[in-house]
Amino acid sequence: MSRFSRFHVLYSAEPKPGRKYRQIVAGPSEDLLFYEVRIFESDSVQMNPDFNAITGMEYYSHDTVDAANKDADQERDRSLAAGWILYEAPGR
């Protein structure tokens, strides 16, 4: 079971190096004290539920899972408006 309550993956039709996919995830922090949203771009889709990008990751903390989910969904919508395309992984 994924530890994330949101896992949005978007892609660019005209990517820059290292920025083909934009991933937005929301879920509990590792210590389970709060909820977090992580946003990062990469050349491949990250499927490891315990990933932690070392550089270039945006990170936002929230007190509730609902606030984190809302933030992740709003970032997905902003990304779509900016030209990113929603990616549907094969078999999902």
Residue pairs with C-beta under 8 A, 6 or more apart in sequence:
2 27
2 49
3 27
3 28
3 49
3 50
4 25
4 26
4 27
4 49
5 26
5 27
5 65
5 68
5 69
6 24
6 25
6 26
6 27
6 37
6 68
6 69
6 72
6 73
7 23
7 24
7 25
8 23
8 24
8 25
8 72
8 73
8 75
8 76
8 79
8 86
9 21
9 22
9 23
9 24
9 45
9 86
9 87
9 89
10 21
10 22
10 23
10 24
10 76
10 79
10 80
10 84
10 85
10 86
10 87
11 20
11 21
11 22
11 84
11 85
11 87
12 19
12 20
12 21
12 22
12 83
12 84
12 85
13 83
13 85
15 43
17 43
18 41
18 42
18 43
19 41
19 42
19 43
20 41
20 42
20 43
20 44
21 41
21 42
21 43
21 44
21 45
21 87
22 39
22 40
22 41
22 79
22 84
23 38
23 39
23 40
23 41
23 42
23 45
23 46
24 37
24 38
24 39
24 72
24 75
24 76
24 79
25 37
25 38
25 39
25 72
26 35
26 36
26 37
26 38
26 65
26 68
26 69
26 71
26 72
27 35
27 36
27 65
27 68
28 34
28 35
28 36
28 65
29 35
29 36
29 61
34 61
34 62
34 63
35 61
35 62
35 63
35 64
35 65
35 67
35 68
36 59
36 60
36 61
36 62
36 68
37 58
37 59
37 60
37 62
37 68
37 71
37 72
37 75
38 53
38 57
38 58
38 59
39 57
39 58
39 59
39 75
40 46
40 53
40 56
40 57
40 58
41 56
42 53
45 87
45 89
46 53
60 68
60 71
62 68
62 71
76 86
80 86
